[in-house]
Amino acid sequence: MSEAMTDAGTDPAAAGPAAAAPLGVGRAPTGVPAVDALLERLAETDHLTADGHLAVYEDVHRGLRAELTSLDARPAPASRPHDPRS
């Protein structure tokens, strides 16, 4: 008998992929609506089998990178001229 066999004598790989089950990982809001929306997309993986997770993770990663990149594109606040009297 193969070591991969269970006590019941069946091969777990022969049963196919396990059903999707929520991981129960909490997501705290960041206060940035665009980031929060992307992080909420991760909840979709709770209803997918593992082979469907990659597409969601890649999409969320792209979105988070775009949000970070947009921070560099925003103009910095105008600084006040230096007052030599201070």
Contacts in CASP RR format, 6 or more apart in sequence:
PFRMAT RR
TARGET T0000
AUTHOR 0000-0000-0000
METHOD contacts of the structure
MODEL  1
MSEAMTDAGTDPAAAGPAAAAPLGVGRAPTGVPAVDALLERLAETDHLTA
DGHLAVYEDVHRGLRAELTSLDARPAPASRPHDPRS
1 9 0 8 1.000
2 11 0 8 1.000
4 11 0 8 1.000
4 12 0 8 1.000
4 13 0 8 1.000
5 11 0 8 1.000
6 12 0 8 1.000
17 49 0 8 1.000
17 50 0 8 1.000
17 51 0 8 1.000
18 49 0 8 1.000
19 49 0 8 1.000
20 46 0 8 1.000
20 47 0 8 1.000
20 48 0 8 1.000
20 49 0 8 1.000
21 46 0 8 1.000
22 46 0 8 1.000
22 47 0 8 1.000
23 45 0 8 1.000
23 46 0 8 1.000
24 46 0 8 1.000
25 42 0 8 1.000
27 39 0 8 1.000
27 40 0 8 1.000
27 42 0 8 1.000
27 43 0 8 1.000
29 36 0 8 1.000
30 36 0 8 1.000
30 39 0 8 1.000
32 67 0 8 1.000
34 67 0 8 1.000
35 64 0 8 1.000
35 67 0 8 1.000
38 60 0 8 1.000
38 63 0 8 1.000
38 64 0 8 1.000
38 67 0 8 1.000
39 60 0 8 1.000
41 56 0 8 1.000
41 59 0 8 1.000
41 60 0 8 1.000
42 56 0 8 1.000
42 57 0 8 1.000
42 60 0 8 1.000
44 56 0 8 1.000
45 52 0 8 1.000
45 53 0 8 1.000
45 56 0 8 1.000
45 57 0 8 1.000
48 56 0 8 1.000
END
